């Protein structure tokens, strides 16, 4: 009489469970590696965003004829005697034809505005330098370290502090913008 075998033996079941476990372990390892890699790339991208925002400010502040820093160090107003960023007007004594560029830390963003009038401050409705940049306003500021005078050209210090990544990691950049010219107002 022939024995009719249906099902699996205990040994076959243990082998199948072991192979399935190895498959899930390797998939989990790939997932952890990929997540770690993506988080590192995200941190690098956020650092690049911060560098781009800093470069945006330093280049423009370096062309200033005058700089006014707000009382809370959260806003800077830069006066240019230029047209189209680089073409000088050649009228340093005439402020009526100048352009004003303004930056301000509002909430967790860095906003900016360009206009002919120095009076209005940057508002929350103005565009952001980079909409994805998350700024820590408590640690970000503008300051003048070398005021105009016989000691040399003035320098504007910019500190831009951001938090990014998973888990969130703080990152602070510091730059100095050396003003090329600061004639009397």
Secondary structure per residue as TSV (DSSP state, phi and psi in degrees):
chain	resnum	aa	ss	phi	psi
A	1	X	-	360.0	125.9
A	2	X	-	-83.1	137.2
A	3	X	-	-84.0	126.7
A	4	X	-	-88.8	110.1
A	5	X	-	-98.1	119.3
A	6	X	-	-125.6	142.9
A	7	X	S	98.0	-167.6
A	8	X	-	-123.5	155.9
A	9	X	-	-83.7	167.5
A	10	X	H	-62.5	-38.8
A	11	X	H	-63.7	-45.0
A	12	X	H	-63.5	-38.1
A	13	X	H	-64.9	-43.0
A	14	X	H	-64.9	-39.1
A	15	X	H	-65.2	-43.3
A	16	X	H	-63.7	-42.2
A	17	X	H	-65.7	-40.6
A	18	X	H	-63.9	-44.6
A	19	X	H	-64.4	-39.9
A	20	X	H	-64.0	-41.2
A	21	X	H	-61.9	-42.7
A	22	X	H	-63.0	-40.1
A	23	X	H	-62.2	-46.0
A	24	X	H	-67.8	-36.7
A	25	X	H	-64.3	-43.0
A	26	X	H	-69.1	-37.9
A	27	X	H	-64.5	-40.5
A	28	X	H	-64.0	-40.0
A	29	X	H	-63.6	-42.3
A	30	X	H	-63.5	-41.4
A	31	X	H	-61.9	-46.7
A	32	X	H	-63.1	-43.1
A	33	X	H	-63.6	-43.8
A	34	X	H	-65.4	-40.5
A	35	X	H	-64.0	-44.0
A	36	X	H	-62.1	-44.1
A	37	X	H	-62.2	-45.3
A	38	X	H	-64.2	-39.8
A	39	X	H	-63.7	-40.3
A	40	X	H	-65.3	-41.4
A	41	X	H	-65.2	-37.4
A	42	X	H	-64.3	-42.8
A	43	X	H	-62.9	-41.1
A	44	X	H	-64.2	-40.0
A	45	X	H	-65.1	-42.0
A	46	X	H	-63.4	-38.9
A	47	X	H	-63.8	-40.9
A	48	X	H	-64.1	-41.3
A	49	X	H	-59.4	-43.1
A	50	X	H	-63.7	-42.5
A	51	X	H	-62.7	-40.3
A	52	X	H	-64.7	-43.8
A	53	X	H	-63.0	-41.2
A	54	X	H	-64.6	-44.3
A	55	X	H	-62.8	-37.8
A	56	X	H	-55.3	-45.7
A	57	X	H	-75.9	-46.9
A	58	X	H	-60.7	-43.3
A	59	X	H	-62.9	-41.6
A	60	X	H	-76.9	-36.7
A	61	X	H	-67.6	-32.9
A	62	X	T	-62.7	-20.8
A	63	X	T	-93.0	7.3
A	64	X	-	-72.1	147.3
A	65	X	S	-96.1	-24.0
A	66	X	E	-154.4	148.5
A	67	X	E	-133.2	132.5
A	68	X	E	-125.5	123.5
A	69	X	E	-103.8	133.5
A	70	X	-	-63.3	161.6
A	71	X	T	-63.9	-26.5
A	72	X	T	-97.3	8.8
A	73	X	S	59.6	19.9
A	74	X	S	-103.5	-3.2
A	75	X	E	-139.6	143.4
A	76	X	E	-131.4	136.4
A	77	X	E	-116.3	128.2
A	78	X	E	-120.0	125.4
A	79	X	E	-100.4	129.6
A	80	X	E	-112.0	140.4
A	81	X	-	-104.2	50.4
A	82	X	E	-132.1	157.7
A	83	X	E	-117.0	136.5
A	84	X	T	55.0	42.6
A	85	X	T	71.9	-35.9
A	86	X	T	-127.5	-16.2
A	87	X	E	-91.5	110.2
A	88	X	E	-68.8	142.7
A	89	X	-	-79.6	-29.2
A	90	X	S	77.8	21.1
A	91	X	-	-125.5	65.4
A	92	X	T	-63.2	-25.0
A	93	X	T	-83.3	-15.6
A	94	X	-	-101.8	103.0
A	95	X	G	-85.0	-6.3
A	96	X	G	-71.4	-22.3
A	97	X	G	-102.2	7.8
A	98	X	-	-83.4	163.3
A	99	X	E	-111.1	138.1
A	100	X	E	-108.5	128.9
A	101	X	E	-113.1	132.1
A	102	X	E	-129.3	138.0
A	103	X	E	-123.3	145.8
A	104	X	E	-154.9	139.8
A	105	X	E	-83.8	115.6
A	106	X	E	-127.6	123.2
A	107	X	T	60.9	-127.6
A	108	X	T	-105.6	23.8
A	109	X	E	-127.7	164.6
A	110	X	E	-112.8	112.0
A	111	X	E	-108.0	159.5
A	112	X	E	-148.2	164.1
A	113	X	E	-155.1	143.0
A	114	X	E	-123.0	130.4
A	115	X	E	-164.0	174.4
A	116	X	S	-86.8	-14.7
A	117	X	-	-105.8	128.8
A	118	X	S	-79.4	-14.3
A	119	X	S	-69.2	-54.2
A	120	X	S	-67.0	141.9
A	121	X	-	-85.6	163.3
A	122	X	-	-68.6	136.3
A	123	X	-	-113.0	168.9
A	124	X	T	-65.8	-17.5
A	125	X	T	-86.5	-9.5
A	126	X	S	-73.8	157.1
A	127	X	-	-67.4	153.8
A	128	X	B	-88.7	150.5
A	129	X	S	-60.5	-45.0
A	130	X	S	-143.5	112.1
A	131	X	T	-58.8	-24.5
A	132	X	T	-90.5	-5.4
A	133	X	-	-77.6	125.1
A	134	X	-	-106.4	111.3
A	135	X	B	-100.3	142.2
A	136	X	-	-93.5	101.2
A	137	X	T	-66.5	-21.8
A	138	X	T	-71.2	-25.1
A	139	X	T	-111.9	4.5
A	140	X	-	-110.8	136.7
A	141	X	E	-162.0	168.5
A	142	X	E	-117.3	144.7
A	143	X	E	-152.5	154.9
A	144	X	E	-103.5	115.9
A	145	X	S	-95.1	-25.8
A	146	X	S	-132.7	89.7
A	147	X	-	-61.8	158.9
A	148	X	S	-56.2	139.0
A	149	X	B	162.3	-165.1
A	150	X	T	-71.9	-11.8
A	151	X	T	-77.1	-5.8
A	152	X	B	125.5	-176.6
A	153	X	S	-67.6	146.9
A	154	X	-	-68.6	154.5
A	155	X	E	-126.5	132.3
A	156	X	E	-103.6	123.0
A	157	X	E	-92.2	136.4
A	158	X	E	-125.1	126.0
A	159	X	E	-118.0	123.4
A	160	X	E	-122.6	111.5
A	161	X	E	-111.5	128.2
A	162	X	E	-127.1	161.6
A	163	X	E	-129.3	126.8
A	164	X	E	-152.4	170.1
A	165	X	T	92.5	175.2
A	166	X	T	-132.0	109.4
A	167	X	T	-71.1	156.9
A	168	X	T	-59.7	132.9
A	169	X	E	-126.6	130.9
A	170	X	E	-74.7	148.7
A	171	X	E	-143.9	129.8
A	172	X	E	-124.8	129.2
A	173	X	E	-112.1	143.2
A	174	X	E	-129.1	132.0
A	175	X	E	-139.9	154.3
A	176	X	E	-119.8	128.0
A	177	X	E	-103.8	114.3
A	178	X	E	-85.5	120.3
A	179	X	-	-78.6	131.0
A	180	X	S	-74.8	-37.3
A	181	X	-	-148.8	138.3
A	182	X	-	-140.4	77.6
A	183	X	-	-70.1	166.9
A	184	X	-	-64.5	145.4
A	185	X	-	-80.6	360.0
